[in-house]
């Protein structure tokens, strides 16, 4: 039950509106003016306020400003006459959640109030959760109260004070780097460097130089000595993202750092010692890679002292309202849209989508919606998934019915899987297996392409 304060200087209107809202399930407080209303705002834990614009002593705009001084997040709905719409717009700019111009229907009123109350409820839940988490830890950017995420927080708490190596696994976009940062920020190394290396983004030669540095003249273009990431991370933490992409020849050098805490720069003979905590991450099954001969077994066990698994978003959909509200708050601040919020219909749509790109895909979806929505309300049309760019149907041939080529008893999933796999292979072939280009051709994100390649076992041709 949402608690609501209705403020109006017309007694009869207060009685009628109060009765209507009680029938709709609201807990209703009423006040004949702004002064009395402010006393209730200070004393009662409200979910929203409805106030008339024109009132004696304190008008609706001044009343709004006083409420914001008490509770900046409490949603306020302004009721105004048509002639005062300009004032209502001013009130929206001052922080009102919305306004209703008389005359309005009961349904319009109830829908607006429920939308405001739901928005505030989600906001308060998100704030409460973050305060609860941050009261014990510094988990900046990690949001969720799903049981699997609570297990992750608990594991971070236990492992952070140690220097044990940690391997974080999970699909692309689940937030593996956030976990690595949380471990570092809650460790005794917090004030020391946190250095990130994307092992999949560099060629073999460049990766070795990036990790261990090089001496002057070590290779063409090495015009001077350069420190590697391990040196830069000394006394701190190094995060090796996509560690499964490190070539076998380089894995032995990494193993030595783990065992002996020493190495030489590329082209150098001087042995350097470092004190670095290693946190690594992979969206591959490294144990499976060991079995395939792509990853050293001894290195795997050295990296996998503590294992943290991040669940995909589809397995923690109860976190969707919190995550959506977190990103809305983030982008409303960046875009200067103070009253940005999401409709219940849009949230329901988010709950039906597969989210193969996980939290990163959700963040991108909400950022796009926040930029493109016509007003401050993100609706279902704003969060529709990006459509795949399909060739014009004429390329199939004039008037061709592809159903005639399919067996009568064929299953829908069989057809979809077959077509999707063929489209992926064709796009990758045409893009010479450059994933970014193939993803662009298909109209999907690179992370989603990688997920689908793994799903169908598609690998670069030799």
C-alpha positions, 0 to 999 in steps of 0.5 A: 500500500502506497501512502499519499498526501493530498493538499488542497484548500477546497475541503469538498475536493479533499474529501472526494479525492481522498475517498477515491484514492482509498478505494484504489488502495492508497493510504491517504493523508490530507492537508488544507494548505502547504503549512499543514502539508509540510508538517505531514511530510516531516512526520510521515514516511510518504510515497508521494504528494499531490498538491493543487497549484493555487493555494493561499499562503504557500502556492504549489511551486513554493510548497514543492520547493519546501518538500524538496528541501526535506526529501529531494526524491519524494515525487510530487504531482501538481494539479493545475487548471489549463490556464496555469500549464506554464506554471506547471511546466516551471514546477516540472523544471523545479523537480515535480514528477508530473502534473495533471491539468483539470479536468482529468479522469479518475483513471488518468489520476490513478495511473499517474499516481501509481507510476510515481509511487512505483518509481519512488519505491524502486528508487528507495529500494535501490538506495537501501540496497546500496547503503546496505552493501556499502555499509560493509563493503565498497562495491561501487557499480555492483547492484543486485539482491538476488541470492546468487549475487549475495553469494558473490558479495559474501565471497568478495568479503572473505577473499578481499583481505587476502593476497590469493589469486582469484579467477572470475568466470561468467558470460560477457557483460556480467560485470567481471571487472566490477568484481575485480575492482571490488576485491581490490578496493576492499583489500589492504592494497586499496591505495595501490594501483589497480591495472587492467589488461585485456589479453584478447585485445593485443597480438602475441608479441604486443601482449608480452611487451604490454605485460612485462615491458621491454628494453630499448632496441628489443624489437623494431620500434622499441626506441626506449625502455618501457615498463610493463603492466606488472611493474606498474601494478607493483604492490597493487593488483593486476586484472587479466581480462580474457586470460584464456586468450594468452598464447601457450608460449607466454603462459609459462612466463606468467606462471613464473610470475605467480610462482617466483614473483619475478620476470625479465623485460622483453630483450632484457637480462635483469630479473625484476621482482614484484609484489602483485595480486593477480585477478583474472577473468574469462568467459571461456571454460578454462578447465575445458581449455586445459583438456583441449591443450589450449591452457596450461594445467599448472597455470590454471590451478595457480590462477584458480585458487579462489573461483568467483562465478557471476550468473547471467542476467537471465538467472537473476531477473528479480534484480531487473527493477534495481538494475534498471533504476540504477542505470536510469539514475546514472543517465538522468544525471549525465543527460540532465533529465532530472525526472527520467523514469521508466514506465511499468510497461517498459519494465515488464518488457525488459523482463521478457527479453533474453539479455544474451549480452547481460548487464552490459546490454541492459546498460546500453539499452537504457542509455539509448532509451534515455537519449531517444525517449521523447519525454522523461518517461521511458516506454516499451517502444524505447527499450525494444531490442535493436532489430537485425538488419535483414536484406530486402526480401527481393533477394530471396527471389520474387514471390518465393515462399521459403516454407515450400522448401521445409519438411511439413513436420519440421520444428520451429527451433530447428529452423531458427537454429539452422538459419541463425547459424548460417547467417553467423557463418556467412557474416563472419566469412564476409568480414574475414572473421573480424568480429566487430565487422561481422556484428555490424553486418548482423546488426547486433553487438560484438558481445552478442556475436561472441555469445552466439559463436560459443553457442554454435561452436563457431571458431575461426577457420584455420 
